[in-house]
């Protein structure tokens, strides 16, 4: 995603979540400035994405329905946030919180699934970029695919959770507390 990233976090109100460019600027700001999001949207995740792997879609519409030519995980994340924000723009605080709880739960499930496979094959987080090779050498294509898809899913959902939890505060004036 080749967009300028503002120095100051862009403000996004519930009234302008339909402005894709504003949503994309906000996502880019997080990718460039939030250390946790930077950690999730990393080189390894992008390598898997470049190989054609995609995160699981847990909230409905697939980002590739809006743009068939998504070429980066950053853009995938921006579209996912855009899609979900437009579903959430008219909901009550309690419904927004339930959506965040669901993202948190799905992210935890994806992390657990990829983590179990990483433990089974003794793959350390610093070596995740080698996971495909290591699991392939063991001859288990299904586990390789499961690991990579869950790794990408956790990366996107965890990043989206951070961004939407920040917006929860902006929209409702209260902090969102992660439940898992």
Residue pairs with C-beta under 8 A, 6 or more apart in sequence:
1 24
1 28
1 72
1 74
1 75
1 78
3 21
3 24
3 25
3 28
4 25
4 28
5 25
5 28
5 29
5 31
5 32
5 33
6 25
6 29
9 26
9 29
9 33
10 22
10 25
10 26
10 29
11 170
12 22
12 23
12 26
12 85
12 167
12 170
13 170
13 171
14 89
14 90
14 171
16 22
17 23
17 82
17 85
17 86
17 88
17 89
18 86
18 89
20 82
23 78
23 81
23 82
23 85
24 78
24 82
26 81
26 163
27 74
27 77
27 78
27 81
27 163
28 74
28 78
30 37
30 159
30 162
30 163
30 166
31 37
31 38
31 41
31 74
31 77
31 159
32 38
34 162
36 158
36 159
36 162
37 159
37 162
37 163
40 154
40 155
40 156
40 158
40 159
41 73
41 74
41 77
41 155
41 159
42 155
43 129
44 128
44 129
44 151
45 73
45 151
45 152
45 155
46 72
46 73
47 129
48 132
48 148
48 151
48 152
49 72
49 73
49 76
49 152
51 132
53 145
53 148
53 149
53 152
54 64
54 76
54 149
54 152
55 76
55 149
55 152
55 153
55 155
55 156
55 157
56 106
56 110
56 149
56 150
56 153
58 102
58 103
58 106
58 153
58 157
59 80
59 83
59 84
59 87
59 99
59 102
59 103
60 83
60 87
61 83
63 70
63 75
63 76
63 79
63 80
63 83
64 70
66 79
66 82
66 83
67 75
67 79
70 76
70 79
73 152
73 155
73 156
76 156
77 156
77 159
77 160
80 156
80 160
81 160
81 163
81 164
84 99
84 160
84 164
85 164
85 167
87 99
88 95
88 96
88 99
88 164
91 99
93 168
93 171
93 172
93 174
96 164
96 168
96 171
96 172
97 168
97 176
99 164
100 161
100 164
100 165
100 168
100 176
101 179
103 157
103 160
103 161
103 164
104 161
104 178
104 179
104 180
105 179
105 180
106 153
106 157
107 153
107 154
107 157
107 158
107 161
107 180
108 180
110 150
110 151
110 153
110 154
110 157
111 150
111 154
111 158
113 146
113 147
113 150
114 146
114 147
114 150
114 151
114 154
117 123
117 135
117 143
117 146
117 147
117 150
118 124
118 125
118 128
118 131
118 147
120 143
121 131
121 134
121 135
121 138
121 143
123 130
123 131
123 134
123 135
127 134
128 151
131 144
131 147
131 148
131 151
132 144
132 148
135 143
135 144
135 147
136 144
161 178
165 175
165 176
165 178
168 174
168 175
168 176
169 175
169 176
